[in-house]
Amino acid sequence: MLVSIRNKYRHLPKQVKASLWFLVCAFFEKSISIIATPIFTRIMSTSEYGQFNVLYSWLTIVTIIVSLNLCYGVYTQGLIKFSHDRRRYSAALQGLTVVLVLAWTLVYLGFRDFWNSVFSLTTTQMLAMLLMVWTSSVFNFWAGERRVALQYKSLVMVTLLVMYANDKVTARFLGLALVELVGYTGLFFVQMYRGKTFFSRHFWRHALMFNIPLAPHYLSQIVLSSADRIMIANMVNTKSAGIYSLAYSLSQIMILFNVALSQTLSPWIYQKIKDRRVADIAGVAYGALVLIAVVNLLLIAFAPEIVSIFAPRAYAKATWIVPPIAMSVFFIFAFDLFAKFEFYYERTSLIMIASVIGAVLNVALNYWLIPILGYEVAGYTTLICYVMYAAVHYWFMNRICREKLGTLPYDRKILGLITLTFLAVGFLFLGGYHSVVLRYLLILITAVVGFSKRDYLMTIVNQMLRVRKPI
C-alpha cells in the first residue's frame, strides 16, 4: 500500500505536489503553539494563562507597527505585479524592513523605560521582540517567494528545521528570537545576494504607499482578534480571560486551514485577476468556503471533548465560547476572498474603512454587553463583527469589480446558501451541548450526509490542489 501511495505521489504534477506541501508547511509553522496548549493550561493557572495571551496580543500589535506587515499582502501582490523583476523586488523589501526595524529599535532605546512600563517587559525581552519582528519577516519574504515559484522542497526543509529546534514552551521570547535568528538569517542573505538591491525608490515607494494606509487595517484586525481578551482581563478578571483565551486558541486550529488554503490560492487568484479571467475563481472559491465550513463544523461538533483534552475542568466554560468564534473563522476566510480584489487594485482606503468599522464595533459591543451578559458574550460580538466585516468587504469588492472588470466574480445566492447552511448546522450543534445523545445523533446525521456527498468533497480537495500553476 505504501509503495502504491509513493508511486501515485511521484506521478503528481509539480503544482499539485507544491500545493500539498505548502499546506503541510503552513500547519507545521503555526501548529506548534497549539500543540503546546495542553501543557500551558496544566502548568499555568487560568489567570496566568490569561496574562500570557494578553502579552502575546501586544506582540502582534508591535509586529504590525514596526514592520507594516510588508511580507504579506503587498509582497504577494508585488511578486505578481513585478514578476519580470522579482529578485530585485524581494531584496528591496528585505532592505526596507531592515530600515524600519532599526529605526523603531532606536525609538525604543531612546525611551526604553517608558516602553518597558507600557508593555510590562524587560529591555532584553523588548529587544528580543524587535529581533523576532525582523526574523519572522525575513522568513515570510523568503517563503512567499518559494510559494509563488512552486519551490516547495527548500521551504519544507527550513520549516522542519526551525520547528524541531524551536521549544516555545520553555524558550518563550528569548529562545524563540535566538532560534529564528539562527534559522532565518541565512535566508535574508540569500535574497539580498540574488536581488543585489537594498534600496529601490520605485519598490520602496510602491510598498510604503500600499501598506501605510493598511496599517489601520492590520491594527483593526488585531483589535478584532485580541481586544476581547484584553477587555475581559480589565473588565472582569484574568481568570475569565484565560478561559476565553483557551476557546480562542482552539479556534486557531481552524485559522490554520484558513492560512494554509489562502497561501495556496492567493497567487493563483491574483494571476486570474491580472488576466481578467475572474469567472474561473468562483468555482474554486465556493469549494474553498465549503471546505472551511466543514472543518469548522467538526471543531464545533466535538468542542466538549476537545476542551477536556486541551485543558483541565477549570476551563470547562470555554466549550460554550468555541462555536461563535469557530463560526467567525468562516467569515475571516470569506473576507480574504473578497479583499483579494481590493488588494490587487490597491484600493487600500476601502480595506481600511471596513476594518476600522469592524474593530470599533467590536470594542463598543464588548464595552456595552460584557458587564450585562458576562464575558462569554464576547464570542458572539466577535461573530457579529466578522459577519459585518465580510459583508462590507463583499460590497466593496462588487463596487471595484463593476468599475474595473464590468462583471461580478461571485453569485450572491450561492454565497448565501453556503453561509446560512453553515450557521444553521453550527447552532444546531451548539444546542446539542445540553445532551450528549442529541449531539451525537446530530453528528451521525451530519456524517451520513457528508458520506453521501463524499465525491463532491473529494472534488473540492482535488480542485484546491490543482489550481496552482507555475507563475
Secondary structure as UniProt FT lines:
FT   HELIX           2..10
FT   HELIX           14..35
FT   HELIX           37..43
FT   HELIX           46..67
FT   TURN            68..71
FT   HELIX           73..81
FT   HELIX           83..85
FT   HELIX           86..110
FT   HELIX           112..119
FT   HELIX           123..149
FT   HELIX           152..165
FT   HELIX           168..195
FT   HELIX           201..211
FT   TURN            212..214
FT   HELIX           215..235
FT   HELIX           238..274
FT   TURN            275..276
FT   HELIX           278..280
FT   HELIX           281..301
FT   HELIX           303..310
FT   HELIX           313..320
FT   HELIX           322..344
FT   TURN            345..346
FT   HELIX           348..373
FT   TURN            375..376
FT   HELIX           377..404
FT   HELIX           412..431
FT   HELIX           432..434
FT   HELIX           436..452
FT   HELIX           454..466
//
